[in-house]
Amino acid sequence: MNKIILFDLDGTLIDSTEAILESFHHSLHLHGGKTDVNDTMITSQIGHPLEVMFAEVGVENAMIDAHVAAYKLYYREISRQKTILLPQAIEAVREASMFARLGIVTTKTGLYSQELMEHFDLMHYFEVLVGREHVENPKPHPEPIWTALEKMSGEKSTAWMIGDTRLDIEAAKNAGIEWVAVTSGYDNQEQLLTLTDIIKPNVLEAVRYIAKRG
């Protein structure tokens, strides 16, 4: 199997929106901070690192680390109960494993992401999982993709990225690998079209597209 497929998580394989929103509001409440942050403000930033998300909703720089720490503690407690696999995610991973080596590249905390994928009994399909703590520069920087490929001893010429946001597509372009965007997550088709016209409705269709490519 020469091909490598790297998957994003949120909006690509899983939907943890409820857990993200609840954890975000918990952190804001715990630190007695902003009360004018709504769900739309939060979901529009999903895919970015937590420190960026909190900064974008107006949390002062001096308090961002405390907010991130509170978020992570709470998220770990609730994530498995309030995260679901997206439709056809299991089928996509199984089909992909028949012709490619698999990895995960996410901006989520890697430890918690691995626990989630083990909870869903899918982690054994993946050779690597690169999370936020494993790199200095998150997506759209190419470092997370390069890190995954290095761990897999993989070549850029054989690698693909599947993701639901412009951050994923930018990261793939910056890393010099192929990509497929999906509309199952947080960026809509119009937003994705600003970077690519290789867009599929879900991860299973993305995997099947890659399978047909030489």
N, C-alpha and C positions, 0 to 999 in steps of 0.2 A: 504494500500500500504506500504509494508515493505521496499522495495528497495529505495535507494537514488542514483541518478546519478548526478555527478558533471561534468560540461562541462568546458573545456577551451574555449577561444573565437577565437583569431587569428589562422587561419588555421584549425579550428575545426567547428565553426559555421559561422564565418565571414571572409571576405578577405578585410583587410584594408591596404594592401601593399602600394597602391598609396599614401594614407594619411600618412603612416609612413615615406616613402621615402621623400615625399615633406616636411614634418615637420622637418625631420632630416637635410636635405640639407638647409632648411631655417635657422635653428639654427646655423649651421656651417657658413653660409654666414653672418648672423647677427653679429656674434662675430669675423668675419674676421679671422677665423681659418683655418683649414686644407682644402686644395683644391684637395687632392689626394684620397678622400674617394669616392668609387664607390658604386653602388647599391648592388652589390654582397656582399661587405663587410658588408653592413647594414643588408641585409636580412639574412645573415648567423647568425646574433645575435638575430633575432626576437624570443621572448620568454623570453629573459633575461630582467632584470630591465633596465630602460633607463640609469641609471648611469653606469651600466656595459657596455652597448652598446657603449656609448660615450668613455669610457675608452679603450675599445677594438679597436676602430679606431684611437686611439692616442691622444685624447683630454687630456690636462694636468689636473691633479687632481684639481687644484685651480679653473679651469674653468668649471668643470663638472656641478655643481649646476646651473650655469647661462645658460648653454646649455640645461639642462633638463627643466628649467623654460620657456625658449623661445620655446622649442619644444611643451610643454603642451599648452601654450597659442594659438599657431598656429594650433595645432592638433584639439583643441576644435572647432575652427572656420570652419575647412574644413572636419572634420571626417564624418559627416552625408552625405555630398555630394560625398565623395570619398571612401565610404565603401559599400560593397555589402554582402548580405548573400550568403554563399556557396550553391551550388546545393543540394537540398533535406534537407536543414537545418530546414526549417519550418516543413516539414513532420516529421523529426526526433524528434523535440521538442514536437510536438503534440502527436506522438505515445508514446514517453517516458512518457508524463504526464498521460497516461491512466493506467500505471502500476507502476509508481515510483514518488517519490518526487524529485524535481529538484533544483539544485543550479549551480552557476557559480563561478569558481575559476580561476582568471586571474592575470597576472603580470601587466596588463594595469591599469591605474588610474581607480578606481572603479566608481567615479562620472561620468566620461565621458563614461565609459562602460555602465552604467545604462541608460544614455541619448541615447546611440546608440540603446540599446535593446528596449527602449520605442519608439524610432523612427521607429523601425521595428515591433512594436506592439507585441513583444514577452516577455517583462519583466514580465507580469502578470503570466506567467507559472512558474517563478522561485521564490522560497521562500527567497533565499539569493544571494547576489553577493559579493564576497570577492575580493577586488582589492589590488593594491600595498600599498595604504595608510592604509590599515586595519591590516597589519601585520608588524612585524619587520624583519622577514626572509622570502623572497619570495621562490617560487619553485626553486630548487628541495627540499628545506626544507619542512617538513611535516606541518609546522605551518598553511599555508593557508587552507589546507584540514581540519586539526583539528579545525580551527576557523569556517569553514562552518558547520561542523558536530555539533559543540557546539551550534551554533546559531539555528540549526535545531533540536536540541535534538536527534540527530541521532546516531546510533551505527556503529562502524567501520565494523562490520561483515556483514552489509547490504549495504555497500557503494561501488560505482564504480566511477572511473575517466575515462573520455574520453578526449584524447588530441593528438596533432600532433607532439610533440617533445619529446626527451628523458627527458627533464626537467619534463614533465607531468608524465611520467612513473616512473621516479626516485622518484618524490614526492609521488605518489601513493604507491610505494613500501615502502618508508620511513614512510608513515603514516599507513601502515598496512591494506590497502584496495585493492580491485580488480581494474583492469584497462583494457582498450582496447585502442590500438593505432590506429590512422588513417593516411593515406598517402595523405590526401587532403591539407596538409599544408607545413611546412618548413623543416621537416626532411624527408628524403627519406626512402624507405623500408630497404635498407642496413644499414642505421644508426639506425633505430628502432630495427632491428634484433639483435643488440648488447645487447639489454635489454629484448626483449620479442618476442615471435612468435605469440602473440595475436594481429593481425594487420588486419584492415579492410580498404577498399578503401575510405569510407566516413562515416560521422556521423550517417546516417540512418542505414547503415549496422551494425555499432557498437551498436546502440540502439537495433536492432533486435537480435543481438547476446546475449546481456544482458537479453532480454525478455525471451529467451529460457533457460537461466540458472536458476537453482533452487534457 
